[in-house]
Amino acid sequence: MASASKKVIYAALVGNSLIAITKFAAATITGSSAMLSEGIHSVVDTGNQVLLLYGLKKSKQPPNEQYPFGHGKEIYFWSFIVAILIFAVGAGVSIYEGIHQIGEQRPIENPSVNYAVLGLAMIFEGAAWYFAFSEFKKVKGNWGFLEAVQRGKDPTMFVVLFEDSAAMLGLIFAFFGVLLSQMTGIVIFDGMASIAIGLILVGTAAWLAYETKSLLIGERANVRVIEGIRTIARNHPEVNHVNEILTMHMGPDFILLNLSVDFSDGALAPAIESAIAEMDAEIKRTFPEVKRIFIEAEARL
């Protein structure tokens, strides 16, 4: 999972870096507000990929005395920061630049340069989007796309996909903004395209923040994992009843489990110890992402 995430992020990083350079060159030559907004958008996306790579690296640090369950939630924190940056920098600057263009109505020079750059950007961005989409399809399994985003525990996969989708939509708005400004001579269309790009980024940032918030706070494991744990515990001969199953994702591939069970009244201490060891081993074998398990012996609730 981490390897796939890194490949997606590296692909987006290279693509956005190349795109940002070409967009800023076009904005400088033509004076297009929409192109400048798109250049800022690509710079923000490039910075976001760097933050995600940093988050992945930090999340792999081993547990220590201060962080006994490791640093897996680092990736959730940095994914949330990415959402904030998209909103504050990308959306804010794009909307400001659009309003500024509408006020000043600077004419667009050499619009053919914009079209060439937008065409190249669509190729680069489309390739990055397709790669991210292909990797996302592999990990989503039988879930629908929205369901996979809601249930997914690795935010790097859908963060990059969201960014690339927003970028493709922004390129379309930038193209029509330049085209309408050229055809009608009304420069306001260019500014309106810049504002539209900003609003796209606002929506993207809000959705990313919403999806990563629950992971950052402490989201449970998927129902499939919880029910599998319940079945393993319930089928053990020494277990009379499964009381409570509490899980929390400490990272995309690290689940913390607290299992409360009622053992048979006649079970002796050695038998209970053996049962706990067997359940621990079977749960970890069936669900390798369950790294730490605490099993409590409690009367039926």
C-alpha positions as CSV (number, residue, x, y, z in Angstrom):
1,M,0.0,0.0,0.0
2,A,2.7,2.4,0.9
3,S,4.7,1.6,-2.2
4,A,1.6,2.2,-4.4
5,S,1.0,5.5,-2.6
6,K,4.6,6.7,-3.2
7,K,4.4,5.9,-6.9
8,V,1.2,7.9,-7.2
9,I,2.7,10.8,-5.4
10,Y,5.9,10.8,-7.3
11,A,4.0,10.7,-10.6
12,A,1.9,13.7,-9.5
13,L,5.0,15.5,-8.2
14,V,6.9,15.3,-11.6
15,G,3.8,16.1,-13.6
16,N,2.8,19.2,-11.5
17,S,6.4,20.5,-11.5
18,L,6.5,20.5,-15.3
19,I,3.0,21.9,-15.6
20,A,3.7,24.8,-13.2
21,I,6.8,25.9,-15.1
22,T,4.8,26.0,-18.4
23,K,1.8,27.7,-16.9
24,F,3.8,30.5,-15.3
25,A,5.7,31.0,-18.6
26,A,2.4,31.3,-20.4
27,A,0.9,33.7,-17.8
28,T,4.0,35.9,-18.1
29,I,3.8,36.1,-21.9
30,T,0.1,36.5,-22.2
31,G,-1.0,38.2,-19.0
32,S,-3.8,35.7,-18.5
33,S,-5.3,35.7,-15.0
34,A,-6.7,32.2,-15.5
35,M,-3.2,30.9,-16.5
36,L,-1.6,32.6,-13.5
37,S,-4.2,30.9,-11.2
38,E,-3.5,27.6,-12.8
39,G,0.2,28.1,-12.3
40,I,-0.4,28.8,-8.6
41,H,-2.6,25.7,-8.5
42,S,0.1,23.5,-9.8
43,V,2.7,25.0,-7.4
44,V,0.3,24.3,-4.5
45,D,-0.2,20.7,-5.8
46,T,3.6,20.2,-6.1
47,G,4.1,21.4,-2.5
48,N,1.3,19.1,-1.4
49,Q,3.0,16.1,-2.9
50,V,6.2,17.0,-1.0
51,L,4.2,17.2,2.2
52,L,2.6,13.8,1.6
53,L,6.0,12.2,0.9
54,Y,7.2,13.7,4.2
55,G,4.1,12.4,6.0
56,L,4.7,8.9,4.6
57,K,8.3,9.0,5.7
58,K,7.4,10.2,9.2
59,S,4.7,7.6,9.6
60,K,7.2,4.8,9.1
61,Q,9.2,5.8,12.2
62,P,9.2,3.0,14.8
63,P,7.4,3.3,18.1
64,N,9.3,4.8,21.0
65,E,8.7,5.7,24.7
66,Q,6.8,8.8,23.8
67,Y,4.8,7.3,21.0
68,P,4.3,3.6,21.9
69,F,1.9,3.0,19.0
70,G,4.2,4.5,16.4
71,H,3.8,7.5,14.1
72,G,1.2,6.2,11.7
73,K,-1.1,9.1,12.2
74,E,1.5,11.5,10.8
75,I,0.1,10.8,7.3
76,Y,-3.4,11.8,8.5
77,F,-2.1,15.0,9.9
78,W,-0.2,16.0,6.7
79,S,-3.1,15.0,4.5
80,F,-5.2,17.5,6.6
81,I,-2.6,20.2,6.2
82,V,-2.7,19.6,2.4
83,A,-6.5,20.3,2.5
84,I,-5.8,23.5,4.4
85,L,-3.1,24.6,1.9
86,I,-5.4,24.0,-1.1
87,F,-8.1,26.1,0.5
88,A,-5.9,28.9,1.9
89,V,-3.3,29.3,-0.8
90,G,-4.6,27.8,-4.0
91,A,-8.3,28.9,-3.7
92,G,-7.5,32.2,-2.0
93,V,-5.0,33.4,-4.6
94,S,-7.0,32.2,-7.5
95,I,-10.2,34.0,-6.4
96,Y,-8.2,37.1,-5.6
97,E,-6.5,37.1,-9.0
98,G,-9.8,36.6,-10.7
99,I,-11.4,39.6,-8.9
100,H,-8.3,41.6,-9.7
101,Q,-8.5,40.7,-13.4
102,I,-12.2,41.6,-13.6
103,G,-11.4,45.0,-12.0
104,E,-8.4,45.9,-14.2
105,Q,-9.4,43.9,-17.3
106,R,-5.9,43.4,-18.5
107,P,-5.9,42.3,-22.2
108,I,-4.6,38.8,-23.0
109,E,-1.7,38.8,-25.5
110,N,-0.7,35.8,-27.7
111,P,-3.6,33.5,-26.6
112,S,-2.2,30.8,-28.8
113,V,0.6,30.4,-26.2
114,N,-2.1,29.6,-23.6
115,Y,-3.7,27.0,-25.8
116,A,-0.3,25.3,-26.3
117,V,0.5,25.3,-22.6
118,L,-3.0,24.1,-21.7
119,G,-2.7,21.3,-24.2
120,L,0.6,20.2,-22.7
121,A,-0.8,20.5,-19.2
122,M,-3.8,18.3,-20.1
123,I,-1.4,15.7,-21.3
124,F,0.8,15.8,-18.2
125,E,-2.1,16.1,-15.8
126,G,-4.1,13.5,-17.7
127,A,-1.2,11.0,-17.4
128,A,-0.9,11.6,-13.6
129,W,-4.6,11.4,-13.2
130,Y,-4.8,8.1,-15.0
131,F,-2.0,6.6,-13.0
132,A,-3.6,7.8,-9.7
133,F,-7.0,6.5,-10.9
134,S,-5.6,3.1,-11.8
135,E,-3.9,2.6,-8.4
136,F,-7.1,3.8,-6.7
137,K,-9.1,1.1,-8.6
138,K,-6.7,-1.6,-7.5
139,V,-7.2,-0.7,-3.8
140,K,-10.9,0.0,-3.8
141,G,-11.9,-3.6,-4.5
142,N,-15.7,-4.1,-4.9
143,W,-16.6,-0.8,-3.2
144,G,-18.0,2.0,-5.2
145,F,-15.8,5.1,-5.7
146,L,-17.5,7.3,-3.1
147,E,-17.7,4.3,-0.7
148,A,-14.0,3.6,-1.2
149,V,-13.1,7.2,-0.3
150,Q,-15.3,7.1,2.8
151,R,-14.0,3.7,4.0
152,G,-10.4,4.0,2.8
153,K,-7.7,4.4,5.5
154,D,-4.9,5.6,3.2
155,P,-5.7,9.2,2.5
156,T,-2.7,9.7,0.1
157,M,-4.5,7.6,-2.5
158,F,-7.6,9.8,-2.7
159,V,-5.9,13.1,-1.9
160,V,-3.8,12.8,-5.1
161,L,-6.8,11.6,-7.1
162,F,-8.9,14.6,-5.9
163,E,-6.1,17.0,-6.6
164,D,-5.6,15.7,-10.2
165,S,-9.3,15.7,-10.8
166,A,-9.6,19.3,-9.6
167,A,-6.6,20.2,-11.8
168,M,-8.2,18.6,-14.9
169,L,-11.4,20.5,-14.2
170,G,-9.5,23.7,-13.6
171,L,-7.7,23.3,-17.0
172,I,-11.0,23.1,-18.7
173,F,-12.3,26.3,-17.1
174,A,-9.0,28.1,-18.0
175,F,-9.3,27.0,-21.6
176,F,-12.8,28.3,-22.0
177,G,-12.0,31.5,-20.1
178,V,-9.2,32.3,-22.5
179,L,-11.2,31.2,-25.5
180,L,-14.3,33.3,-24.6
181,S,-12.1,36.3,-23.9
182,Q,-10.4,35.9,-27.3
183,M,-13.6,35.4,-29.2
184,T,-15.7,38.2,-27.6
185,G,-13.0,40.6,-26.6
186,I,-14.5,40.6,-23.0
187,V,-11.6,40.0,-20.7
188,I,-14.0,39.5,-17.8
189,F,-14.3,35.8,-18.9
190,D,-10.6,35.2,-18.0
191,G,-11.2,36.6,-14.5
192,M,-14.4,34.6,-14.1
193,A,-12.4,31.4,-15.1
194,S,-9.9,32.2,-12.4
195,I,-12.6,32.6,-9.8
196,A,-14.2,29.3,-11.0
197,I,-10.8,27.6,-10.5
198,G,-10.7,29.0,-7.0
199,L,-14.1,27.7,-6.2
200,I,-13.2,24.3,-7.5
201,L,-10.3,24.3,-5.1
202,V,-12.5,25.4,-2.2
203,G,-14.8,22.4,-2.9
204,T,-11.8,20.0,-3.2
205,A,-10.2,21.3,0.0
206,A,-13.5,21.0,2.0
207,W,-14.1,17.4,0.8
208,L,-10.5,16.4,1.6
209,A,-10.7,18.0,5.1
210,Y,-14.0,16.2,5.8
211,E,-12.6,12.8,4.7
212,T,-9.3,13.1,6.6
213,K,-10.8,14.5,9.8
214,S,-12.3,11.2,11.0
215,L,-9.0,9.4,10.3
216,L,-7.1,12.1,12.3
217,I,-9.5,11.8,15.2
218,G,-9.4,8.0,15.3
219,E,-11.6,6.0,13.0
220,R,-12.6,2.4,13.6
221,A,-11.6,-0.5,11.3
222,N,-13.9,-1.4,8.5
223,V,-17.0,-3.6,9.3
224,R,-15.4,-6.6,7.5
225,V,-12.5,-6.6,9.8
226,I,-14.6,-6.1,13.0
227,E,-17.0,-8.9,12.0
228,G,-14.1,-11.2,11.2
229,I,-12.6,-10.5,14.6
230,R,-15.9,-11.2,16.2
231,T,-16.2,-14.6,14.4
232,I,-12.7,-15.6,15.4
233,A,-13.4,-14.8,19.1
234,R,-16.9,-16.3,19.1
235,N,-15.7,-19.6,17.6
236,H,-13.1,-20.2,20.3
237,P,-14.3,-23.0,22.7
238,E,-13.3,-21.1,25.8
239,V,-15.3,-18.0,24.9
240,N,-18.9,-17.7,26.1
241,H,-19.7,-14.3,24.7
242,V,-18.0,-11.5,22.8
243,N,-18.9,-8.3,24.7
244,E,-17.2,-5.4,22.9
245,I,-14.8,-4.8,20.0
246,L,-13.1,-1.5,20.0
247,T,-10.8,-0.7,17.1
248,M,-8.8,2.4,15.9
249,H,-6.6,3.1,12.9
250,M,-3.3,4.3,14.1
251,G,-2.2,4.5,10.5
252,P,-3.3,3.0,7.1
253,D,-1.9,-0.4,7.9
254,F,-2.0,-0.3,11.8
255,I,-5.1,-1.2,13.7
256,L,-5.3,-1.1,17.5
257,L,-7.8,-3.6,18.9
258,N,-9.3,-3.9,22.4
259,L,-11.4,-7.0,22.7
260,S,-13.7,-7.7,25.7
261,V,-14.9,-11.3,26.0
262,D,-16.7,-13.4,28.6
263,F,-14.9,-16.7,29.1
264,S,-16.7,-19.9,30.2
265,D,-17.3,-20.0,33.9
266,G,-15.4,-23.2,34.3
267,A,-12.3,-22.0,32.4
268,L,-9.1,-22.0,34.5
269,A,-6.4,-19.4,34.3
270,P,-4.0,-21.5,32.2
271,A,-6.9,-22.2,29.7
272,I,-7.8,-18.5,29.5
273,E,-4.1,-17.6,28.9
274,S,-3.9,-20.2,26.1
275,A,-7.2,-19.0,24.6
276,I,-6.0,-15.3,24.6
277,A,-2.7,-16.3,22.9
278,E,-4.5,-18.4,20.3
279,M,-7.0,-15.6,19.5
280,D,-4.2,-13.1,19.3
281,A,-2.3,-15.2,16.8
282,E,-5.3,-16.0,14.7
283,I,-6.5,-12.4,14.5
284,K,-3.1,-11.2,13.4
285,R,-2.7,-14.0,10.9
286,T,-6.2,-13.3,9.3
287,F,-5.8,-9.5,9.5
288,P,-2.1,-8.5,9.4
289,E,-3.1,-4.8,9.7
290,V,-4.1,-5.5,13.3
291,K,-0.8,-4.9,15.0
292,R,-1.6,-4.5,18.7
293,I,-4.3,-6.5,20.5
294,F,-5.5,-6.2,24.1
295,I,-8.0,-8.8,25.3
296,E,-10.0,-8.3,28.5
297,A,-11.8,-11.0,30.4
298,E,-15.1,-9.5,31.5
299,A,-18.5,-10.8,32.5
300,R,-21.2,-10.6,29.9
301,L,-22.4,-7.1,29.5
